[in-house]
Amino acid sequence: MMITLECPKCGTAGSQSLLEPDYEGPYRCWKCRELFVITIEGNQVKGWKPLTEAEFQKMQEAEALKAKFKQQGQD
C-alpha cells in the first residue's frame, strides 16, 4: 500500500510504500533531503520527529545487526 506524506519542513508531497498499516521509522524528503522519524498508525501519519544524519546512521547499523543475527539463527 502506498501512503502520501507531506514534508513538514518544505511541504512537498512524497510517498512511502508500506506492507503493514502501522510503521515507525526513518523517512527522508526527496526534495529538501530532511530526515525524520515518522509514526504511521492505521495508514494515517500520527507524528514527525526530526532526525540527524548521525541518528539515521545508528538506526541503519542497528537494522543491519538485527538482519545479521536473524540470518545466523536460520542457518
PyMOL Python script that loads the backbone (N, CA, C, O; Angstrom):
from pymol import cmd

cmd.read_pdbstr("""\
ATOM      1  N   MET A   1       0.841  -1.167   0.000  1.00  0.00           N
ATOM      2  CA  MET A   1       0.000   0.000   0.000  1.00  0.00           C
ATOM      3  C   MET A   1       0.892   1.237   0.000  1.00  0.00           C
ATOM      4  O   MET A   1       1.899   1.295   0.706  1.00  0.00           O
ATOM      5  N   MET A   2       0.509   2.214  -0.796  1.00  0.00           N
ATOM      6  CA  MET A   2       1.232   3.483  -0.853  1.00  0.00           C
ATOM      7  C   MET A   2       0.494   4.508  -0.008  1.00  0.00           C
ATOM      8  O   MET A   2      -0.734   4.590  -0.031  1.00  0.00           O
ATOM      9  N   ILE A   3       1.269   5.288   0.739  1.00  0.00           N
ATOM     10  CA  ILE A   3       0.698   6.368   1.545  1.00  0.00           C
ATOM     11  C   ILE A   3       1.377   7.665   1.116  1.00  0.00           C
ATOM     12  O   ILE A   3       2.588   7.695   0.892  1.00  0.00           O
ATOM     13  N   THR A   4       0.594   8.730   1.003  1.00  0.00           N
ATOM     14  CA  THR A   4       1.125  10.037   0.631  1.00  0.00           C
ATOM     15  C   THR A   4       1.475  10.815   1.892  1.00  0.00           C
ATOM     16  O   THR A   4       0.696  10.875   2.843  1.00  0.00           O
ATOM     17  N   LEU A   5       2.668  11.412   1.876  1.00  0.00           N
ATOM     18  CA  LEU A   5       3.173  12.168   3.016  1.00  0.00           C
ATOM     19  C   LEU A   5       3.489  13.587   2.569  1.00  0.00           C
ATOM     20  O   LEU A   5       3.913  13.804   1.433  1.00  0.00           O
ATOM     21  N   GLU A   6       3.286  14.547   3.452  1.00  0.00           N
ATOM     22  CA  GLU A   6       3.658  15.934   3.166  1.00  0.00           C
ATOM     23  C   GLU A   6       4.761  16.335   4.131  1.00  0.00           C
ATOM     24  O   GLU A   6       4.565  16.338   5.347  1.00  0.00           O
ATOM     25  N   CYS A   7       5.915  16.669   3.584  1.00  0.00           N
ATOM     26  CA  CYS A   7       7.075  17.040   4.397  1.00  0.00           C
ATOM     27  C   CYS A   7       6.727  18.242   5.282  1.00  0.00           C
ATOM     28  O   CYS A   7       6.265  19.265   4.777  1.00  0.00           O
ATOM     29  N   PRO A   8       6.946  18.125   6.600  1.00  0.00           N
ATOM     30  CA  PRO A   8       6.634  19.247   7.484  1.00  0.00           C
ATOM     31  C   PRO A   8       7.589  20.431   7.322  1.00  0.00           C
ATOM     32  O   PRO A   8       7.283  21.536   7.768  1.00  0.00           O
ATOM     33  N   LYS A   9       8.733  20.208   6.691  1.00  0.00           N
ATOM     34  CA  LYS A   9       9.691  21.307   6.518  1.00  0.00           C
ATOM     35  C   LYS A   9       9.412  22.107   5.246  1.00  0.00           C
ATOM     36  O   LYS A   9       9.339  23.336   5.290  1.00  0.00           O
ATOM     37  N   CYS A  10       9.254  21.415   4.108  1.00  0.00           N
ATOM     38  CA  CYS A  10       9.105  22.137   2.839  1.00  0.00           C
ATOM     39  C   CYS A  10       7.718  21.998   2.212  1.00  0.00           C
ATOM     40  O   CYS A  10       7.404  22.697   1.249  1.00  0.00           O
ATOM     41  N   GLY A  11       6.885  21.101   2.751  1.00  0.00           N
ATOM     42  CA  GLY A  11       5.522  20.945   2.252  1.00  0.00           C
ATOM     43  C   GLY A  11       5.386  20.121   0.986  1.00  0.00           C
ATOM     44  O   GLY A  11       4.292  20.023   0.430  1.00  0.00           O
ATOM     45  N   THR A  12       6.476  19.525   0.518  1.00  0.00           N
ATOM     46  CA  THR A  12       6.436  18.716  -0.694  1.00  0.00           C
ATOM     47  C   THR A  12       5.769  17.376  -0.426  1.00  0.00           C
ATOM     48  O   THR A  12       6.020  16.734   0.594  1.00  0.00           O
ATOM     49  N   ALA A  13       4.917  16.965  -1.359  1.00  0.00           N
ATOM     50  CA  ALA A  13       4.256  15.659  -1.247  1.00  0.00           C
ATOM     51  C   ALA A  13       5.231  14.567  -1.668  1.00  0.00           C
ATOM     52  O   ALA A  13       5.953  14.697  -2.656  1.00  0.00           O
ATOM     53  N   GLY A  14       5.232  13.502  -0.902  1.00  0.00           N
ATOM     54  CA  GLY A  14       6.037  12.330  -1.205  1.00  0.00           C
ATOM     55  C   GLY A  14       5.205  11.104  -0.917  1.00  0.00           C
ATOM     56  O   GLY A  14       4.051  11.220  -0.503  1.00  0.00           O
ATOM     57  N   SER A  15       5.768   9.935  -1.129  1.00  0.00           N
ATOM     58  CA  SER A  15       5.017   8.716  -0.848  1.00  0.00           C
ATOM     59  C   SER A  15       5.925   7.678  -0.213  1.00  0.00           C
ATOM     60  O   SER A  15       7.147   7.719  -0.352  1.00  0.00           O
ATOM     61  N   GLN A  16       5.302   6.759   0.478  1.00  0.00           N
ATOM     62  CA  GLN A  16       6.003   5.675   1.173  1.00  0.00           C
ATOM     63  C   GLN A  16       5.211   4.408   0.924  1.00  0.00           C
ATOM     64  O   GLN A  16       3.987   4.404   1.051  1.00  0.00           O
ATOM     65  N   SER A  17       5.885   3.353   0.577  1.00  0.00           N
ATOM     66  CA  SER A  17       5.240   2.066   0.386  1.00  0.00           C
ATOM     67  C   SER A  17       5.266   1.313   1.716  1.00  0.00           C
ATOM     68  O   SER A  17       6.317   1.189   2.345  1.00  0.00           O
ATOM     69  N   LEU A  18       4.114   0.817   2.136  1.00  0.00           N
ATOM     70  CA  LEU A  18       4.001   0.111   3.417  1.00  0.00           C
ATOM     71  C   LEU A  18       3.439  -1.292   3.222  1.00  0.00           C
ATOM     72  O   LEU A  18       2.533  -1.503   2.417  1.00  0.00           O
ATOM     73  N   LEU A  19       3.981  -2.237   3.960  1.00  0.00           N
ATOM     74  CA  LEU A  19       3.428  -3.587   3.968  1.00  0.00           C
ATOM     75  C   LEU A  19       2.327  -3.719   5.010  1.00  0.00           C
ATOM     76  O   LEU A  19       1.377  -4.481   4.830  1.00  0.00           O
ATOM     77  N   GLU A  20       2.461  -2.978   6.093  1.00  0.00           N
ATOM     78  CA  GLU A  20       1.517  -3.008   7.206  1.00  0.00           C
ATOM     79  C   GLU A  20       0.905  -1.625   7.385  1.00  0.00           C
ATOM     80  O   GLU A  20       1.497  -0.638   6.947  1.00  0.00           O
ATOM     81  N   PRO A  21      -0.270  -1.522   8.018  1.00  0.00           N
ATOM     82  CA  PRO A  21      -0.888  -0.207   8.218  1.00  0.00           C
ATOM     83  C   PRO A  21      -0.211   0.632   9.301  1.00  0.00           C
ATOM     84  O   PRO A  21      -0.491   1.824   9.425  1.00  0.00           O
ATOM     85  N   ASP A  22       0.681   0.013  10.088  1.00  0.00           N
ATOM     86  CA  ASP A  22       1.408   0.727  11.145  1.00  0.00           C
ATOM     87  C   ASP A  22       2.901   0.685  10.826  1.00  0.00           C
ATOM     88  O   ASP A  22       3.428  -0.334  10.379  1.00  0.00           O
ATOM     89  N   TYR A  23       3.570   1.813  11.064  1.00  0.00           N
ATOM     90  CA  TYR A  23       5.001   1.913  10.766  1.00  0.00           C
ATOM     91  C   TYR A  23       5.611   2.995  11.634  1.00  0.00           C
ATOM     92  O   TYR A  23       4.998   4.036  11.873  1.00  0.00           O
ATOM     93  N   GLU A  24       6.812   2.744  12.099  1.00  0.00           N
ATOM     94  CA  GLU A  24       7.616   3.781  12.743  1.00  0.00           C
ATOM     95  C   GLU A  24       9.038   3.596  12.266  1.00  0.00           C
ATOM     96  O   GLU A  24       9.631   2.534  12.454  1.00  0.00           O
ATOM     97  N   GLY A  25       9.585   4.626  11.650  1.00  0.00           N
ATOM     98  CA  GLY A  25      10.934   4.530  11.137  1.00  0.00           C
ATOM     99  C   GLY A  25      11.341   5.762  10.379  1.00  0.00           C
ATOM    100  O   GLY A  25      10.622   6.761  10.357  1.00  0.00           O
ATOM    101  N   PRO A  26      12.517   5.689   9.747  1.00  0.00           N
ATOM    102  CA  PRO A  26      13.064   6.869   9.079  1.00  0.00           C
ATOM    103  C   PRO A  26      12.358   7.184   7.764  1.00  0.00           C
ATOM    104  O   PRO A  26      11.845   6.301   7.076  1.00  0.00           O
ATOM    105  N   TYR A  27      12.352   8.461   7.447  1.00  0.00           N
ATOM    106  CA  TYR A  27      11.832   8.952   6.168  1.00  0.00           C
ATOM    107  C   TYR A  27      12.669  10.168   5.771  1.00  0.00           C
ATOM    108  O   TYR A  27      12.920  11.049   6.593  1.00  0.00           O
ATOM    109  N   ARG A  28      13.097  10.210   4.509  1.00  0.00           N
ATOM    110  CA  ARG A  28      13.852  11.357   4.001  1.00  0.00           C
ATOM    111  C   ARG A  28      13.034  12.005   2.889  1.00  0.00           C
ATOM    112  O   ARG A  28      12.611  11.338   1.945  1.00  0.00           O
ATOM    113  N   CYS A  29      12.816  13.309   3.013  1.00  0.00           N
ATOM    114  CA  CYS A  29      12.106  14.054   1.974  1.00  0.00           C
ATOM    115  C   CYS A  29      12.939  14.030   0.698  1.00  0.00           C
ATOM    116  O   CYS A  29      14.140  14.299   0.729  1.00  0.00           O
ATOM    117  N   TRP A  30      12.302  13.710  -0.415  1.00  0.00           N
ATOM    118  CA  TRP A  30      13.026  13.622  -1.684  1.00  0.00           C
ATOM    119  C   TRP A  30      13.473  14.989  -2.197  1.00  0.00           C
ATOM    120  O   TRP A  30      14.403  15.076  -2.999  1.00  0.00           O
ATOM    121  N   LYS A  31      12.819  16.055  -1.740  1.00  0.00           N
ATOM    122  CA  LYS A  31      13.153  17.378  -2.252  1.00  0.00           C
ATOM    123  C   LYS A  31      14.161  18.116  -1.364  1.00  0.00           C
ATOM    124  O   LYS A  31      15.235  18.497  -1.830  1.00  0.00           O
ATOM    125  N   CYS A  32      13.818  18.319  -0.088  1.00  0.00           N
ATOM    126  CA  CYS A  32      14.713  19.092   0.792  1.00  0.00           C
ATOM    127  C   CYS A  32      15.753  18.211   1.494  1.00  0.00           C
ATOM    128  O   CYS A  32      16.682  18.720   2.120  1.00  0.00           O
ATOM    129  N   ARG A  33      15.591  16.880   1.384  1.00  0.00           N
ATOM    130  CA  ARG A  33      16.538  15.889   1.934  1.00  0.00           C
ATOM    131  C   ARG A  33      16.561  15.855   3.465  1.00  0.00           C
ATOM    132  O   ARG A  33      17.461  15.258   4.054  1.00  0.00           O
ATOM    133  N   GLU A  34      15.579  16.490   4.113  1.00  0.00           N
ATOM    134  CA  GLU A  34      15.491  16.479   5.577  1.00  0.00           C
ATOM    135  C   GLU A  34      15.103  15.073   6.042  1.00  0.00           C
ATOM    136  O   GLU A  34      14.307  14.392   5.394  1.00  0.00           O
ATOM    137  N   LEU A  35      15.671  14.650   7.166  1.00  0.00           N
ATOM    138  CA  LEU A  35      15.382  13.332   7.743  1.00  0.00           C
ATOM    139  C   LEU A  35      14.399  13.459   8.898  1.00  0.00           C
ATOM    140  O   LEU A  35      14.454  14.408   9.679  1.00  0.00           O
ATOM    141  N   PHE A  36      13.489  12.475   8.992  1.00  0.00           N
ATOM    142  CA  PHE A  36      12.503  12.427  10.065  1.00  0.00           C
ATOM    143  C   PHE A  36      12.291  10.977  10.483  1.00  0.00           C
ATOM    144  O   PHE A  36      12.553  10.051   9.716  1.00  0.00           O
ATOM    145  N   VAL A  37      11.815  10.797  11.709  1.00  0.00           N
ATOM    146  CA  VAL A  37      11.234   9.526  12.120  1.00  0.00           C
ATOM    147  C   VAL A  37       9.728   9.760  12.043  1.00  0.00           C
ATOM    148  O   VAL A  37       9.196  10.663  12.689  1.00  0.00           O
ATOM    149  N   ILE A  38       9.048   8.937  11.247  1.00  0.00           N
ATOM    150  CA  ILE A  38       7.608   9.105  11.113  1.00  0.00           C
ATOM    151  C   ILE A  38       6.894   7.975  11.838  1.00  0.00           C
ATOM    152  O   ILE A  38       7.385   6.848  11.907  1.00  0.00           O
ATOM    153  N   THR A  39       5.739   8.297  12.370  1.00  0.00           N
ATOM    154  CA  THR A  39       4.882   7.312  13.012  1.00  0.00           C
ATOM    155  C   THR A  39       3.579   7.263  12.230  1.00  0.00           C
ATOM    156  O   THR A  39       2.896   8.275  12.070  1.00  0.00           O
ATOM    157  N   ILE A  40       3.245   6.076  11.748  1.00  0.00           N
ATOM    158  CA  ILE A  40       2.019   5.871  10.987  1.00  0.00           C
ATOM    159  C   ILE A  40       1.215   4.788  11.697  1.00  0.00           C
ATOM    160  O   ILE A  40       1.728   3.708  11.987  1.00  0.00           O
ATOM    161  N   GLU A  41      -0.046   5.091  11.970  1.00  0.00           N
ATOM    162  CA  GLU A  41      -0.952   4.125  12.597  1.00  0.00           C
ATOM    163  C   GLU A  41      -2.223   4.075  11.771  1.00  0.00           C
ATOM    164  O   GLU A  41      -2.839   5.107  11.504  1.00  0.00           O
ATOM    165  N   GLY A  42      -2.619   2.867  11.365  1.00  0.00           N
ATOM    166  CA  GLY A  42      -3.836   2.721  10.575  1.00  0.00           C
ATOM    167  C   GLY A  42      -3.784   3.506   9.282  1.00  0.00           C
ATOM    168  O   GLY A  42      -4.782   4.094   8.866  1.00  0.00           O
ATOM    169  N   ASN A  43      -2.620   3.518   8.642  1.00  0.00           N
ATOM    170  CA  ASN A  43      -2.391   4.242   7.387  1.00  0.00           C
ATOM    171  C   ASN A  43      -2.552   5.759   7.513  1.00  0.00           C
ATOM    172  O   ASN A  43      -2.758   6.440   6.509  1.00  0.00           O
ATOM    173  N   GLN A  44      -2.460   6.292   8.730  1.00  0.00           N
ATOM    174  CA  GLN A  44      -2.543   7.732   8.972  1.00  0.00           C
ATOM    175  C   GLN A  44      -1.267   8.196   9.675  1.00  0.00           C
ATOM    176  O   GLN A  44      -0.817   7.565  10.632  1.00  0.00           O
ATOM    177  N   VAL A  45      -0.691   9.290   9.203  1.00  0.00           N
ATOM    178  CA  VAL A  45       0.515   9.836   9.832  1.00  0.00           C
ATOM    179  C   VAL A  45       0.133  10.433  11.179  1.00  0.00           C
ATOM    180  O   VAL A  45      -0.718  11.319  11.256  1.00  0.00           O
ATOM    181  N   LYS A  46       0.770   9.939  12.242  1.00  0.00           N
ATOM    182  CA  LYS A  46       0.483  10.411  13.598  1.00  0.00           C
ATOM    183  C   LYS A  46       1.574  11.328  14.152  1.00  0.00           C
ATOM    184  O   LYS A  46       1.323  12.103  15.075  1.00  0.00           O
ATOM    185  N   GLY A  47       2.786  11.243  13.590  1.00  0.00           N
ATOM    186  CA  GLY A  47       3.847  12.096  14.123  1.00  0.00           C
ATOM    187  C   GLY A  47       5.079  12.154  13.246  1.00  0.00           C
ATOM    188  O   GLY A  47       5.387  11.225  12.500  1.00  0.00           O
ATOM    189  N   TRP A  48       5.774  13.275  13.356  1.00  0.00           N
ATOM    190  CA  TRP A  48       7.046  13.518  12.685  1.00  0.00           C
ATOM    191  C   TRP A  48       8.049  13.974  13.732  1.00  0.00           C
ATOM    192  O   TRP A  48       7.740  14.852  14.538  1.00  0.00           O
ATOM    193  N   LYS A  49       9.234  13.398  13.736  1.00  0.00           N
ATOM    194  CA  LYS A  49      10.283  13.823  14.656  1.00  0.00           C
ATOM    195  C   LYS A  49      11.558  14.042  13.834  1.00  0.00           C
ATOM    196  O   LYS A  49      11.980  13.142  13.107  1.00  0.00           O
ATOM    197  N   PRO A  50      12.174  15.217  13.937  1.00  0.00           N
ATOM    198  CA  PRO A  50      13.421  15.459  13.202  1.00  0.00           C
ATOM    199  C   PRO A  50      14.487  14.429  13.581  1.00  0.00           C
ATOM    200  O   PRO A  50      14.555  13.971  14.722  1.00  0.00           O
ATOM    201  N   LEU A  51      15.306  14.081  12.610  1.00  0.00           N
ATOM    202  CA  LEU A  51      16.330  13.061  12.791  1.00  0.00           C
ATOM    203  C   LEU A  51      17.636  13.589  12.207  1.00  0.00           C
ATOM    204  O   LEU A  51      17.657  14.109  11.091  1.00  0.00           O
ATOM    205  N   THR A  52      18.722  13.454  12.962  1.00  0.00           N
ATOM    206  CA  THR A  52      20.023  13.881  12.440  1.00  0.00           C
ATOM    207  C   THR A  52      20.617  12.762  11.592  1.00  0.00           C
ATOM    208  O   THR A  52      20.202  11.606  11.678  1.00  0.00           O
ATOM    209  N   GLU A  53      21.587  13.127  10.780  1.00  0.00           N
ATOM    210  CA  GLU A  53      22.261  12.135   9.935  1.00  0.00           C
ATOM    211  C   GLU A  53      22.946  11.072  10.799  1.00  0.00           C
ATOM    212  O   GLU A  53      22.942   9.894  10.443  1.00  0.00           O
ATOM    213  N   ALA A  54      23.536  11.479  11.936  1.00  0.00           N
ATOM    214  CA  ALA A  54      24.204  10.534  12.836  1.00  0.00           C
ATOM    215  C   ALA A  54      23.195   9.546  13.436  1.00  0.00           C
ATOM    216  O   ALA A  54      23.472   8.350  13.528  1.00  0.00           O
ATOM    217  N   GLU A  55      22.030  10.051  13.843  1.00  0.00           N
ATOM    218  CA  GLU A  55      20.987   9.172  14.385  1.00  0.00           C
ATOM    219  C   GLU A  55      20.497   8.198  13.320  1.00  0.00           C
ATOM    220  O   GLU A  55      20.237   7.029  13.605  1.00  0.00           O
ATOM    221  N   PHE A  56      20.374   8.694  12.086  1.00  0.00           N
ATOM    222  CA  PHE A  56      19.955   7.840  10.980  1.00  0.00           C
ATOM    223  C   PHE A  56      20.961   6.718  10.753  1.00  0.00           C
ATOM    224  O   PHE A  56      20.574   5.565  10.560  1.00  0.00           O
ATOM    225  N   GLN A  57      22.243   7.046  10.775  1.00  0.00           N
ATOM    226  CA  GLN A  57      23.287   6.033  10.586  1.00  0.00           C
ATOM    227  C   GLN A  57      23.235   4.978  11.682  1.00  0.00           C
ATOM    228  O   GLN A  57      23.412   3.792  11.406  1.00  0.00           O
ATOM    229  N   LYS A  58      22.991   5.397  12.929  1.00  0.00           N
ATOM    230  CA  LYS A  58      22.883   4.441  14.031  1.00  0.00           C
ATOM    231  C   LYS A  58      21.694   3.516  13.832  1.00  0.00           C
ATOM    232  O   LYS A  58      21.783   2.320  14.112  1.00  0.00           O
ATOM    233  N   MET A  59      20.575   4.062  13.349  1.00  0.00           N
ATOM    234  CA  MET A  59      19.388   3.242  13.080  1.00  0.00           C
ATOM    235  C   MET A  59      19.699   2.213  11.991  1.00  0.00           C
ATOM    236  O   MET A  59      19.297   1.055  12.099  1.00  0.00           O
ATOM    237  N   GLN A  60      20.408   2.629  10.951  1.00  0.00           N
ATOM    238  CA  GLN A  60      20.758   1.728   9.856  1.00  0.00           C
ATOM    239  C   GLN A  60      21.684   0.611  10.347  1.00  0.00           C
ATOM    240  O   GLN A  60      21.516  -0.546   9.962  1.00  0.00           O
ATOM    241  N   GLU A  61      22.647   0.949  11.183  1.00  0.00           N
ATOM    242  CA  GLU A  61      23.567  -0.044  11.728  1.00  0.00           C
ATOM    243  C   GLU A  61      22.831  -1.045  12.607  1.00  0.00           C
ATOM    244  O   GLU A  61      23.113  -2.242  12.552  1.00  0.00           O
ATOM    245  N   ALA A  62      21.893  -0.569  13.415  1.00  0.00           N
ATOM    246  CA  ALA A  62      21.112  -1.457  14.278  1.00  0.00           C
ATOM    247  C   ALA A  62      20.272  -2.412  13.442  1.00  0.00           C
ATOM    248  O   ALA A  62      20.172  -3.594  13.773  1.00  0.00           O
ATOM    249  N   GLU A  63      19.666  -1.921  12.365  1.00  0.00           N
ATOM    250  CA  GLU A  63      18.864  -2.778  11.492  1.00  0.00           C
ATOM    251  C   GLU A  63      19.736  -3.820  10.806  1.00  0.00           C
ATOM    252  O   GLU A  63      19.312  -4.964  10.638  1.00  0.00           O
ATOM    253  N   ALA A  64      20.948  -3.445  10.406  1.00  0.00           N
ATOM    254  CA  ALA A  64      21.868  -4.382   9.770  1.00  0.00           C
ATOM    255  C   ALA A  64      22.267  -5.495  10.744  1.00  0.00           C
ATOM    256  O   ALA A  64      22.354  -6.661  10.357  1.00  0.00           O
ATOM    257  N   LEU A  65      22.507  -5.134  12.003  1.00  0.00           N
ATOM    258  CA  LEU A  65      22.842  -6.135  13.009  1.00  0.00           C
ATOM    259  C   LEU A  65      21.681  -7.092  13.256  1.00  0.00           C
ATOM    260  O   LEU A  65      21.882  -8.301  13.374  1.00  0.00           O
ATOM    261  N   LYS A  66      20.463  -6.550  13.334  1.00  0.00           N
ATOM    262  CA  LYS A  66      19.283  -7.407  13.518  1.00  0.00           C
ATOM    263  C   LYS A  66      19.157  -8.404  12.377  1.00  0.00           C
ATOM    264  O   LYS A  66      18.895  -9.587  12.599  1.00  0.00           O
ATOM    265  N   ALA A  67      19.344  -7.922  11.155  1.00  0.00           N
ATOM    266  CA  ALA A  67      19.244  -8.800   9.983  1.00  0.00           C
ATOM    267  C   ALA A  67      20.333  -9.869  10.014  1.00  0.00           C
ATOM    268  O   ALA A  67      20.085 -11.020   9.654  1.00  0.00           O
ATOM    269  N   LYS A  68      21.538  -9.492  10.443  1.00  0.00           N
ATOM    270  CA  LYS A  68      22.648 -10.450  10.517  1.00  0.00           C
ATOM    271  C   LYS A  68      22.351 -11.550  11.528  1.00  0.00           C
ATOM    272  O   LYS A  68      22.542 -12.729  11.233  1.00  0.00           O
ATOM    273  N   PHE A  69      21.881 -11.174  12.725  1.00  0.00           N
ATOM    274  CA  PHE A  69      21.582 -12.171  13.746  1.00  0.00           C
ATOM    275  C   PHE A  69      20.394 -13.036  13.356  1.00  0.00           C
ATOM    276  O   PHE A  69      20.364 -14.226  13.672  1.00  0.00           O
ATOM    277  N   LYS A  70      19.424 -12.457  12.679  1.00  0.00           N
ATOM    278  CA  LYS A  70      18.261 -13.216  12.217  1.00  0.00           C
ATOM    279  C   LYS A  70      18.711 -14.261  11.200  1.00  0.00           C
ATOM    280  O   LYS A  70      18.252 -15.403  11.232  1.00  0.00           O
ATOM    281  N   GLN A  71      19.612 -13.867  10.295  1.00  0.00           N
ATOM    282  CA  GLN A  71      20.112 -14.779   9.283  1.00  0.00           C
ATOM    283  C   GLN A  71      20.937 -15.902   9.918  1.00  0.00           C
ATOM    284  O   GLN A  71      20.832 -17.057   9.504  1.00  0.00           O
ATOM    285  N   GLN A  72      21.758 -15.568  10.923  1.00  0.00           N
ATOM    286  CA  GLN A  72      22.567 -16.581  11.602  1.00  0.00           C
ATOM    287  C   GLN A  72      21.690 -17.575  12.335  1.00  0.00           C
ATOM    288  O   GLN A  72      22.028 -18.757  12.413  1.00  0.00           O
ATOM    289  N   GLY A  73      20.580 -17.121  12.869  1.00  0.00           N
ATOM    290  CA  GLY A  73      19.660 -18.009  13.567  1.00  0.00           C
ATOM    291  C   GLY A  73      18.963 -18.988  12.646  1.00  0.00           C
ATOM    292  O   GLY A  73      18.497 -20.037  13.090  1.00  0.00           O
ATOM    293  N   GLN A  74      18.887 -18.654  11.361  1.00  0.00           N
ATOM    294  CA  GLN A  74      18.218 -19.528  10.393  1.00  0.00           C
ATOM    295  C   GLN A  74      19.176 -20.525   9.787  1.00  0.00           C
ATOM    296  O   GLN A  74      18.740 -21.502   9.178  1.00  0.00           O
ATOM    297  N   ASP A  75      20.479 -20.306   9.937  1.00  0.00           N
ATOM    298  CA  ASP A  75      21.479 -21.228   9.360  1.00  0.00           C
ATOM    299  C   ASP A  75      21.582 -22.505  10.145  1.00  0.00           C
ATOM    300  O   ASP A  75      22.372 -23.382   9.796  1.00  0.00           O
TER     301      ASP A  75
END
""", "prot")
cmd.dss("prot")
cmd.show_as("cartoon", "prot")
cmd.util.cbc("prot")
cmd.orient("prot")
